[in-house]
């Protein structure tokens, strides 16, 4: 029987042999890049069990049966650099597929390319719209709350917005009605009544099925909420580690929007982790699970982004004193961050009592999407301007863990643009230094000439000085006379200065 460790509802072996659970001399299946083995023998032994997962992982949907002894039976060294996984290309496998199977793999679930599940023909425009609205309906089903509960939270929002109005009015009074006064205003919280939504779950928690479930909603709706994907022991471990970092005062205040300090956009506490830090064993496993999930989403997202690599994990705590993050977009600078993945870590959370609501404003939807930060809830959405969002004040410590996955093309373009900007800045600094050097050289040269001229004047005898003094005092144009005598202009100036400093009685 297959002996695997489960990180969640989606079964996955991570950093251990799928047969014996050994963690020594591990190598990874070269096709699916998911399952590990300690030896070729164990890989062959497990193939009867692993074949289905391996082929589904490759195709994203449809199984592909391959003969023994083919590429599937080879093992390559695992890539231990989490976040820089590259997508493998299987030319021979694709060439041997049926046309229908190839079509399934190439279907990216974009609004313009969705096909009927049981029909290879592209759907009509009306059919595509029907799919979108069916998803929208299933992901935004209203499930309450009661009027009394709803109004209690609305009272909190009304109070916050009133505070914002008072703050902005004070800023305008201080700055006057000038154009600059608008720069001190902060974004006001959205006042739409709280909507308790019912979010669907996938039919199966097998990893390829979950990847398809997320990809479909991400490309169609701009977001996906996935509940209960992680195993309970893993979630409990992550919660313990994150709260421990907070209790040890290892979190610091997050940067404000655009690195400004004059506007109160956010006041959460954060810490960046690479997954290898001491006390982050479960966090590391959670990140590995996310990485494997994103890897399986790549075939479904090819027409939308080229995912490669991610940031470190950011653990965050919104302290219970009403901390928040105002209306914002994660990636405004086009730095490559493409997909935001946030795992919430808050048990027994009540929006009406604890606040801390995540409110999103996805495209194509008139009303906001309200996401309570419940434990074991994974929120995935586009990091750019397609998904603005805000986090309402929390009145109980609110924990989460977030990573951002990069679009390689945008990240590379950002690096090139950043390098160009840095090069231009260096060139400007060099030009400024060169100008300073030129001015300093001119000043130094002029001072050197004055010093030499003064030395020449001081070398004159008293009789020579008296004769020159008489000439300057009685000649109608002394400079012309001195020039006619072959005395340079610099020495003439030094001579005048020297004679003016002499005692008239001398």
KOLDOKOL-131899 format. One record per residue (C-alpha): residue number from 1; y, z, x. Coordinates in pm, whole numbers, plus 50000, padded with zeros to 5 digits. Each point is the difference from the previous one (the first is absolute). Layout:
BEGIN
R num     v     w     u
R NUM     Y     Z     X
...
***
This chain:
BEGIN
R num     v     w     u
R   1 50000 50000 50000
R   2 50347 49920 50120
R   3 50156 50312 50151
R   4 50380 49971 49970
R   5 50297 50230 49998
R   6 50225 49958 49697
R   7 50375 50018 50038
R   8 50059 49954 49633
R   9 49882 49830 49687
R  10 49978 49690 50216
R  11 49704 50060 50235
R  12 50078 49919 50361
R  13 49854 50099 50337
R  14 50277 50081 50247
R  15 49943 50071 50368
R  16 49632 50084 49949
R  17 49677 49802 50000
R  18 49906 49897 49644
R  19 49635 50084 50071
R  20 49996 50320 50204
R  21 50364 50119 49980
R  22 50022 50000 50381
R  23 50353 49979 50139
R  24 49895 49883 50348
R  25 50016 49642 50138
R  26 50120 49861 49668
R  27 50037 49630 49936
R  28 50128 49831 49687
R  29 49855 49722 49783
R  30 50176 49685 50115
R  31 50023 49853 49649
R  32 50140 50270 49774
R  33 50162 50216 50271
R  34 49918 50307 49785
R  35 49656 50144 50078
R  36 49905 50153 50338
R  37 49663 50021 50178
R  38 49887 50176 50315
R  39 49755 49719 50092
R  40 49890 49650 49910
R  41 49672 50142 49869
R  42 50175 50218 49745
R  43 50215 49707 49891
R  44 49690 49789 49933
R  45 49831 50291 49825
R  46 50300 50050 49769
R  47 50059 49630 49927
R  48 49800 50007 49676
R  49 50242 50263 49869
R  50 50317 49878 50170
R  51 49964 49630 49915
R  52 50163 50024 49658
R  53 50303 50199 50119
R  54 50038 49784 50309
R  55 50007 49672 49808
R  56 50229 50137 49730
R  57 50236 50125 50265
R  58 50016 49655 50158
R  59 50061 49811 49676
R  60 50208 50266 49829
R  61 49794 49930 49680
R  62 49692 49781 50027
R  63 49685 50087 50202
R  64 49900 49759 50277
R  65 49633 50003 50102
R  66 49947 49923 50369
R  67 49673 49973 50191
R  68 49886 50264 50243
R  69 50087 49936 50361
R  70 50333 49838 49911
R  71 50348 50130 50072
R  72 49941 50299 49773
R  73 49743 50146 50241
R  74 50243 50021 50290
R  75 50196 50311 50086
R  76 50334 50013 50172
R  77 50196 50287 50148
R  78 50210 50176 49737
R  79 50378 49980 50009
R  80 50109 50358 50042
R  81 50368 49918 49962
R  82 50051 50083 49634
R  83 50273 49793 49841
R  84 49962 49688 50213
R  85 49691 49850 49835
R  86 49993 49623 49994
R  87 49839 49787 49729
R  88 49680 49822 50121
R  89 49942 49631 49923
R  90 49655 49885 49895
R  91 50015 49619 50006
R  92 49624 49949 49984
R  93 49959 50238 49707
R  94 50277 49835 49800
R  95 49866 49650 50068
R  96 49661 50100 49855
R  97 50146 50146 49681
R  98 50003 49823 49666
R  99 50327 49856 49876
R 100 50016 50268 49733
R 101 49956 50279 50255
R 102 50267 49852 50228
R 103 50236 49983 49705
R 104 49941 50368 49924
R 105 50076 50099 50358
R 106 50317 49788 50015
R 107 50128 50138 49668
R 108 50280 50238 50100
R 109 50078 50120 49647
R 110 50360 49889 50023
R 111 50177 49948 49666
R 112 50003 49627 50074
R 113 49635 49973 50114
R 114 49798 50222 49767
R 115 49687 49832 49863
R 116 49778 50096 49711
R 117 49706 50221 50104
R 118 49744 49769 49838
R 119 50187 49674 50040
R 120 50089 49823 50323
R 121 50290 49818 49833
R 122 50348 50140 50066
R 123 50140 50183 49703
R 124 50294 49877 49801
R 125 50338 50163 50034
R 126 49948 50188 49675
R 127 49658 50125 50114
R 128 50152 50126 50326
R 129 50265 50187 49807
R 130 49731 50151 49780
R 131 49817 50137 50308
R 132 50323 50151 50130
R 133 50086 50168 49672
R 134 49644 50127 49956
R 135 50024 50166 50342
R 136 50344 50129 49915
R 137 49870 50146 49675
R 138 49699 50165 50163
R 139 50204 50145 50287
R 140 50284 50130 49785
R 141 49822 50138 49696
R 142 50211 50278 49850
R 143 49800 50321 49966
R 144 50261 50255 49891
R 145 50148 50248 50061
R 146 50113 50199 49697
R 147 50365 49991 49904
R 148 50061 50357 50109
R 149 49840 49946 50341
R 150 50180 49668 50047
R 151 50338 50143 49912
R 152 49957 50293 50241
R 153 49974 49764 50294
R 154 50283 49785 49866
R 155 50221 50310 50004
R 156 49927 50033 50374
R 157 50097 49637 50058
R 158 50317 50034 49793
R 159 50102 50302 50208
R 160 49942 49810 50325
R 161 50202 49701 49881
R 162 50285 50226 49890
R 163 50000 50153 50349
R 164 50012 49651 50150
R 165 50296 49905 49781
R 166 50188 50316 50101
R 167 49923 49932 50369
R 168 50119 49640 49983
R 169 50313 50097 49805
R 170 50088 50253 50272
R 171 49950 49735 50267
R 172 50232 49763 49820
R 173 50263 50274 49958
R 174 49985 50078 50372
R 175 50010 49642 50117
R 176 50234 49867 49732
R 177 49945 49678 49815
R 178 49968 49798 50320
R 179 49720 49756 50063
R 180 49839 50239 50251
R 181 49942 50259 49728
R 182 49701 49805 49870
R 183 49824 50055 50331
R 184 49967 50374 49933
R 185 49821 49959 49667
R 186 49628 50074 49987
R 187 49747 49814 49782
R 188 49955 50180 49668
R 189 49653 50082 49873
R 190 49866 49774 49729
R 191 50028 50174 49661
R 192 49720 49822 49816
R 193 49780 50250 49810
R 194 49687 50106 50186
R 195 49700 49788 49902
R 196 49651 50137 50048
R 197 49797 49690 50080
R 198 49626 49944 49999
R 199 49885 49819 50313
R 200 49666 49814 49991
R 201 49718 50047 50249
R 202 49779 49732 50152
R 203 49661 49936 49843
R 204 49837 50081 50332
R 205 50110 50196 50305
R 206 49815 49775 50243
R 207 50250 49915 50269
R 208 50019 49620 49937
R 209 50046 50064 49627
R 210 50279 50251 50067
R 211 50169 49754 50238
R 212 49991 49732 49729
R 213 50131 50247 49740
R 214 50298 50096 50220
R 215 50077 49644 50113
R 216 50009 49867 49644
R 217 50251 50262 49887
R 218 50207 49985 50315
R 219 50047 49622 49977
R 220 50050 49998 49622
R 221 50192 50322 49934
R 222 50141 50092 50341
R 223 49814 50331 50015
R 224 49664 50168 49941
R 225 49910 50360 49920
R 226 49645 50093 50102
R 227 49867 50341 49900
R 228 49697 50186 50141
R 229 49922 49754 50280
R 230 49950 50275 50260
R 231 49715 50247 49997
R 232 50098 50352 49901
R 233 49909 50154 50338
R 234 50218 49745 50179
R 235 50300 50059 49771
R 236 49962 50376 50040
R 237 49990 49962 50378
R 238 50312 49781 50007
R 239 50189 50243 49774
R 240 49906 50292 50227
R 241 50111 49819 50316
R 242 50332 49878 49854
R 243 50093 50341 49860
R 244 49904 50158 50333
R 245 50247 49776 50184
R 246 50268 50106 49752
R 247 49919 50370 50028
R 248 50022 49976 50380
R 249 50354 49853 49964
R 250 49902 49674 50166
R 251 50181 49784 49744
R 252 50361 49893 50045
R 253 50254 49851 49765
R 254 49959 49628 49933
R 255 50262 49752 50112
R 256 50257 49921 49735
R 257 50042 49646 49875
R 258 50130 49766 50271
R 259 50005 50301 50238
R 260 50317 50135 49836
R 261 50068 50369 49961
R 262 50299 49995 49764
R 263 49803 49891 49693
R 264 49740 50231 49852
R 265 49725 49747 49931
R 266 49699 50212 50088
R 267 49906 50348 50112
R 268 49624 49991 50044
R 269 49814 50127 50308
R 270 49773 49766 50197
R 271 49771 49971 50303
R 272 49852 49686 50159
R 273 49633 50007 50102
R 274 49788 49748 50188
R 275 49676 50136 49855
R 276 49894 50141 50337
R 277 50212 50316 49992
R 278 49836 50340 50006
R 279 49934 50128 49651
R 280 49990 49655 49837
R 281 49627 49925 49979
R 282 50001 49939 49625
R 283 50332 49815 50018
R 284 49840 49766 50254
R 285 49707 49935 49766
R 286 50237 49932 49713
R 287 50191 49749 50210
R 288 49677 49827 50100
R 289 49909 49968 49632
R 290 50341 49844 49923
R 291 49966 49762 50294
R 292 49659 49882 49881
R 293 50134 49950 49648
R 294 50296 49795 50121
R 295 49770 49794 50221
R 296 49799 49900 49692
R 297 50320 49914 49812
R 298 50107 49742 50258
R 299 49812 49703 49849
R 300 50169 50066 49664
R 301 50348 50021 50157
R 302 49994 49700 50234
R 303 50266 49810 49805
R 304 50226 50304 49982
R 305 49989 50160 50344
R 306 49822 50008 50333
R 307 49903 50365 50034
R 308 49941 50121 50353
R 309 50058 50353 50125
R 310 50179 50294 49847
R 311 50231 50288 50075
R 312 49891 50350 50086
R 313 49937 50227 49704
R 314 50301 50184 49860
R 315 49914 50328 49831
R 316 50279 50126 49778
R 317 50092 50314 49813
R 318 50273 50015 49738
R 319 50086 50370 50009
R 320 50010 50191 49673
R 321 50378 50046 50008
R 322 50063 49675 49811
R 323 49960 49752 50287
R 324 49996 49631 49916
R 325 50043 49642 50123
R 326 50254 49790 49815
R 327 49962 49638 49888
R 328 49898 49792 50301
R 329 49781 49725 50145
R 330 49761 50080 50285
R 331 50065 49688 50207
R 332 50355 49867 49982
R 333 50014 49870 50359
R 334 49700 49762 49980
R 335 49831 50193 50282
R 336 49653 49882 49899
R 337 49897 50284 49769
R 338 49836 49822 49709
R 339 49772 50236 49807
R 340 50068 50369 49935
R 341 49694 50224 49949
R 342 50070 50355 49886
R 343 49729 50259 49938
R 344 50114 50293 49788
R 345 49866 50349 50074
R 346 50116 50229 49717
R 347 49751 50179 49777
R 348 50083 50121 49648
R 349 50333 49821 50007
R 350 50216 49994 49688
R 351 50302 49771 49991
R 352 50161 50210 49727
R 353 49960 50319 50207
R 354 50002 49879 50361
R 355 50211 49681 49990
R 356 49950 49772 50301
R 357 49946 49685 49792
R 358 49954 49670 50186
R 359 50191 49742 49793
R 360 49953 49633 50091
R 361 50190 49693 49883
R 362 49749 49716 50055
R 363 50085 49635 49931
R 364 49946 49837 49661
R 365 50013 50334 49819
R 366 50287 50126 49788
R 367 49904 50369 50013
R 368 49932 50209 50311
R 369 49649 50106 50097
R 370 49966 50378 50028
R 371 49737 50128 50244
R 372 49930 50376 50014
R 373 49892 50097 50357
R 374 49651 50121 49907
R 375 49741 50086 50264
R 376 49763 49715 50091
R 377 50238 49737 49863
R 378 50061 49699 50225
R 379 50318 49804 49928
R 380 50029 49653 50154
R 381 50306 49776 49962
R 382 50210 49740 50181
R 383 50229 50158 50258
R 384 50287 49754 49958
R 385 50262 49954 49728
R 386 49740 49919 49737
R 387 49926 50369 49944
R 388 50306 50228 50005
R 389 49914 50359 49921
R 390 50130 50355 49995
R 391 49845 50345 50025
R 392 50142 50258 49766
R 393 50067 50360 50111
R 394 49690 50212 50057
R 395 49988 50367 49901
R 396 49671 50063 50173
R 397 49894 49887 50347
R 398 49902 49635 49953
R 399 49769 49846 50265
R 400 49904 49642 50081
R 401 49876 49778 50282
R 402 50138 49646 50043
R 403 49929 49704 50226
R 404 50164 49658 50007
R 405 49798 49688 50079
R 406 50175 49723 50190
R 407 50033 49634 49921
R 408 49944 49850 50344
R 409 50230 49701 49947
R 410 50293 50209 49880
R 411 49943 50261 50271
R 412 49994 49733 50272
R 413 50320 49845 49861
R 414 50159 50345 49995
R 415 49901 50059 50362
R 416 50149 49664 50103
R 417 50321 50072 49809
R 418 50018 50351 50145
R 419 49945 49865 50351
R 420 50277 49746 49945
R 421 50236 50271 49878
R 422 49914 50220 50297
R 423 50048 49706 50236
R 424 50341 49926 49847
R 425 50095 50367 50033
R 426 49892 50003 50366
R 427 50198 49680 50062
R 428 50310 50154 49836
R 429 49962 50315 50213
R 430 49962 49791 50315
R 431 50310 49798 49909
R 432 50196 50320 49940
R 433 49883 50144 50333
R 434 50092 49679 50177
R 435 50349 50014 49851
R 436 50035 50364 50107
R 437 49885 49905 50349
R 438 50254 49717 50019
R 439 50284 50226 49888
R 440 49895 50271 50242
R 441 49984 49745 50279
R 442 50352 49882 49920
R 443 50130 50357 49995
R 444 49821 50080 50325
R 445 50132 49687 50172
R 446 50357 50069 49886
R 447 49978 50360 50119
R 448 49858 49888 50334
R 449 50292 49759 50049
R 450 50251 50273 49915
R 451 49837 50237 50247
R 452 50007 49740 50279
R 453 50365 49917 49924
R 454 50097 50366 50012
R 455 49822 50039 50334
R 456 50198 49706 50138
R 457 50331 50146 49882
R 458 49919 50342 50143
R 459 49934 49835 50339
R 460 50366 49880 50025
R 461 50238 50184 50233
R 462 50302 50191 49869
R 463 50233 49733 50136
R 464 49807 49724 49818
R 465 50008 50199 49682
R 466 50378 50058 50027
R 467 50059 49628 50052
R 468 49785 49906 49705
R 469 50165 50270 49787
R 470 50345 49862 50089
R 471 49884 49650 49908
R 472 49864 50112 49661
R 473 50317 50196 49919
R 474 50255 49731 50096
R 475 49828 49663 49956
R 476 50070 49835 49662
R 477 49630 49906 49969
R 478 49796 50230 50227
R 479 49657 49872 49882
R 480 50100 49646 50089
R 481 50111 50119 50345
R 482 49679 50195 50056
R 483 49790 49702 49888
R 484 50196 49779 50241
R 485 49906 50243 50274
R 486 49628 49945 49920
R 487 49942 50338 49838
R 488 49739 49980 49719
R 489 50076 50112 49647
R 490 49754 50292 50024
R 491 50172 50132 50314
R 492 50341 49948 49837
R 493 49893 50224 49708
R 494 49859 50259 50241
R 495 50320 49987 50205
R 496 50217 50065 49694
R 497 49778 50291 49896
R 498 50004 50144 50351
R 499 50378 49970 50044
R 500 50066 50151 49656
R 501 49792 50300 50098
R 502 50190 50059 50323
R 503 50276 50266 50029
R 504 50341 49818 49981
R 505 50120 50211 50293
R 506 49727 49866 50229
***
